[in-house]
Amino acid sequence: MAYTRITLLLSLLVLLASCASDPAWEMRQYRLKRHYDQAIQWYEQNYRAEDDDQLGDEALQDLCKAYFEVRNYQKFMDCAQRYFKLVQGGVAVQGDYFNEETVEISKQEKLASVMAWRALMRIDMGRYERALEDAKQATQWLEQARKFNGNQQSKDHQEWAFVEADVLQAAGLAHAFVELEDEARGYIQRLAHLRTPEGGSELHRKQTMARLRILVALKDYQAARVLVESYDRTHPLGFLLMAASFVNPVQGVMQAADMLGREDRLQHQPARYLPERFILAKVLYETGATERALALYTQLLESPYRGSFPGLMVAALHDRGTIAMGAGRLDDALKDLQQAAGWIEARRASIRDATAHTGYAHDYDRVYHDLILLLLKKQRTADAFEVAERARMRLLVADLAYNKYLIEGAGTGAALIKQLEQAEERLIIRRFDEDPEAFKTIEAEPGRLRAEIAQQYPHLAPMVGAVGKDLLHRLQQRIGPQGRGVVYYHYGDTLLAFVVAQQGEPRVHSLDGNNLGDAVAQWRRLIQRPSDEEGWKIGARSLYDRLWKSLKIDPSVRQVTLVGDGPLRLLPWAALLDEQDLPLMQRHTLYVLPSVSALAWQQRLTGKIWSRYLLAVEGSGIVSVQGRQSEAERRIMALAYESAAHQAGETGNKEVRVLTGTRASEAALKRHGPSSERLHLDAIWQLEEEQPWRSSVILNPGFGEDGKLHLQELLSQAWPVRLVLLPGIIAEGDAESRGRGVLALQSAWLYAGADYLLHGMWRLDGEDVDRFMSRYHRVTRLQSPARALQMVQLSMQRDGLTHPHYWATFQLVGNPPPFRVRTMDIRSRPIKDGKP
């Protein structure tokens, strides 16, 4: 008997030792204890991605769960992709020592949980359509898994209900955020009826929180409050760290104190429950319990762990500021709104880091809007101007948050940008076991790095969120005594125009922003119909009255620098008609800027350019008989040499490189374009609104390039070109467009180093483009690019082409760079065509 006991003991020790060395066992222990940081640390010290087969799918699932819980977005997405590949490449496995059940675990069940987590991650990122796709796939896998064992999961598999709750919550939230309300409510009902024989209070809590998040996503706060009250009566400890009981606040405090003494995880991980405290505060605020909501918001904002939830800080500060405004405490409101904007800018990517935890996605643009209006109410016009610029730049910064080409082109500043990325990642990753004092350093680090970037590399500052505070002064320096700047700000029905003169504070005008996108889109459609000679004029006069007339800009003002916003980025300003039916371009010489911050970009380059050098490129697709030129090739070469001749002047220097046909490659453009004084890219460039920096022009592949020149690729090298001409741009102008494609186009070329960009906004026939460009190249021999555009537009009107379809498509972007210095390198020999 003693021998038997010793044998059993030794066998148990061997089993425990083998389990302890098993990665699946190690990872599961960390997961069960919710020590996600330790799980990640243990994995990263012992394994790499190529060890996934050795690690096993269950341990890899636990790793993905750990990345999901700490909100490490990039590593979770990578882990999820590896997990799907590993499971889909394997076979169904039997339940192991993690599950006492005998039910077989199917591949679909394994996949469904991780796919649901990925859907929730995408919700945090604001990618609701993609989240819906993932949620639907997770739901489909769940149904397949249910059929796999004939509904045995729901009866015999204790973990099944928790898997199902994850999937139903992801599906409900995704449907709510794409405004499919009926479907979302259907998932609320399914969650309510989810049961398992041994689910216990933990499952009930998970179900309730999932239903509550979906209700918050639907903005049904009254129903959310009823649900919380009902749950609080039956499970008063479930909302412990929300700090109050709906039934009896005093009783809630006593219950909280009692549970804190008994629940280890709540003692050591209070930060984990901050999203739940926010949910209660939001529900209270939206249902009129303002004072109780205010107390909870203040607790959130004073938490030492607030740094891990910047998205919640934005929402809490904004709501608290709104409460202060309603009470007439404007100084308190201003402080809260300024801090909210600071938390938005603490991270460049537009991630609402707790949306999946709370069901609430705060409108960051609304924070800027309310802050601008409050500053104007306090008669701080210059400060409101700066905040409007910060709001405008937020789009650009978010689009470039993780752009590798920006880092490639940053030179010695690349190291600081990488440090900033790491600091922003540390800010948002949940570290629930860390000393609260350590969060102070984590909170402060991104701001410190941005300040360092702004000091050492000022041209990079606007691209990483550190917009300067001297933008008004910078614009005033550029516009001159006889110029004006008109800077628009648009949000919802609010439309403001800041009119800037060389001295003094800007004048601000409140304009009609109601259905502005519809008005602009309708007018663009009319302008693009040259057969309709009169129809466009009604819209031209209406928009002039709406956007310009009340600004009272004297006709004696020689030039106007325009900064549009939202749909105004797609507006053909030149064709607005005044009371005498004079186009706006006839009253003023017009410059366009994507942002006031762009003025800082144009001072950064010092390098060599080739004077008297014109580069013209035609897209691929030109097919000609060997030894002959196609008609398109002859056309563009004639235009190029004619233009070069006008630029050469009396020197007779006609250096020009024309790349057509197979020579029109991406590699050739990247090699020769940056050394050109003038770059004429005669190819179609379709701008994308959803991914504007992925907009591209199709050239020929080869020499390591794929033939697609993306806007973002321009950032990886300097393009110190005097004038870039892109007549073939197509910018979509529907009512919902915010003009992000145009913003990306203009910002990319100006940041890359171009002094001026002349681009179209809709496609013209080849003959119309040639007519316009031929005149433009001749006139720019003696005139500035903006004045040349104005003169060509007027000449086309005099020649009978009065319809703006032919001349209003072109916008001149940029402003004279008075402080720019370059070394001129004039080559004595012509450059011959050839391979790059």
C-alpha angles and dihedrals in degrees: 000000000000089000090052092051092049090049091051092047092050090047091051091049090050090049093049091047091051091048091050090055093045110100091213090055093047094049094046092053091054091047094049090051091044090236092145096158090056092047091054093045092049092049096046091050094051109027145039132204091265089059094066093110090054092044094052132222097274094054090044090052089053089050091052089049090053093051089047094051095048090045098237092160101184096046093044092054091050092046092049092052091050091047093053090050093049096047096041089051093053137058135258113281134207121248110275136198090302091067127045092197123103094216115118117244111228127212090244092059091049091050097043097067096051092044089053090052089050090053089053091049090053089051089057088051092051093244095132099162091052089046089054091052091052092045092051090050091049090050091049091051090048091055090048090050090050090055092045092075101022096256092308092130094071091050106038108017112079094193093053095084092052091051090049091049091054092050095045092048092051091048093047094049093045092051091047093053093051087050098249093141100170092052091047091052089050089061090049088058093047090052091050091056096044109121140164128183093244102024095121128180094315092064091044089053092048091050092048094049091049092051091046093052092051091050090051090049088053088048089235093143096161091059089044090055092049089052093050092048091049093048092045092056094053100032106026092170094055094084094037101143093046082085100222141065119225090215099047123357092201091049089049092056091051091049090049092051091049095049094045088062093052107036113075095188092055091049094053103030108039092144090068090071099050092099090056091050088051092052091056092046091050093048090049092047095049093047096051103261090125101160094050090046090050091054091051093046090052091051089052093049092049095049112118087222096057091108090075091059108049091155091057090047090056092051095043094048092046093050092045090049090050090052089050092050091051089053092050094248094134097166091054090046092050092051093051094047092048090051090048090055088049091055090050090054093044085086125036098207116081096240122149091207098197102036093109089047095050109019088234126116112187120218103239092187089060090060091059091044094054092043092052093050092047092051090050089050088055088048093244096138097161091052091048088052091054092049091050088055091049089053091051093048092049090077092052095045093049092050091053098040095118101016109147092199091061089057092046091055095043094083111190089000092066093088092056092048090052090050089051091052090052092047092051090049092051090050095059100036112099113240101177097169096051126108108269090229090063089065090067090066091044091052094049099043101081092049092049092051093048090052089051091050091049091052099044101030108022093172089062095049099085090049093058098040103267098122110183126242097229098068095117091052091046091054092046090054091054104044097059129209095298097042136083135204120216113194118184129203120194131185124153107313092342116103121171129180120201111201110202126197126185092267137028133024119314121264111237124209126192109220136182109276096168111130090346093154091055092050094050094045092049093050092048090054091053094048091053090061105079091178089069102076099180110022095083093058096072092058091042092056093042094052091044090056091045100044108023118017098075091050088075096210108177116240088233089071102107102202136017127200111210127202110185129194133204112340090358088076086071095048119115094222095183092070100055109122124220129207091284092048091251114149115241091242088062091057099045142014103246129217123181128206128186089218140344087250088067088076088072093053094060095063098059106080128084114170149109125294131178111248117216090021125132124185117196121182129189118197123250118272096078105126118186136169111266110269093018133088121235119233090253091052092050090048096052094042091052090050092047096051092043090052093046090051092054091048094049094062116178095344092075090219107150102174109163139152117204117191115196138153113000091355090064093091131149090238092054092050092049091049101045103023098074091053094055129103090206127024119195111185105189099188137101117267115188110203119218122213099197096049103015097170089056091062108123147179118228115236131155121295125230143099091061096312127112095217095249114110106200123198091239091058090066089071093064094071139025119262104189093180121156094215132007117197119199107168094162100065117132115201118186113232109191121146094259096052119116092192094248091147092056091044091054093046095051095040094048096055096040093047090047088060110268116145094208137011122199110192138165127228101207134025122270129193115268094251092051091050092048092049092051097042094046090056093043094054091050094050096046089065089080105014137061115260093254095046090046091054090051093049094049091049090052092047091052090052090051089051091058100264092120096149110099091223088086101046112012094071091078121088125185110217122193140046133241108282102215096178098049118119125189137172109238114222110190112189118216097207127060116249115239126220116257146120118316 
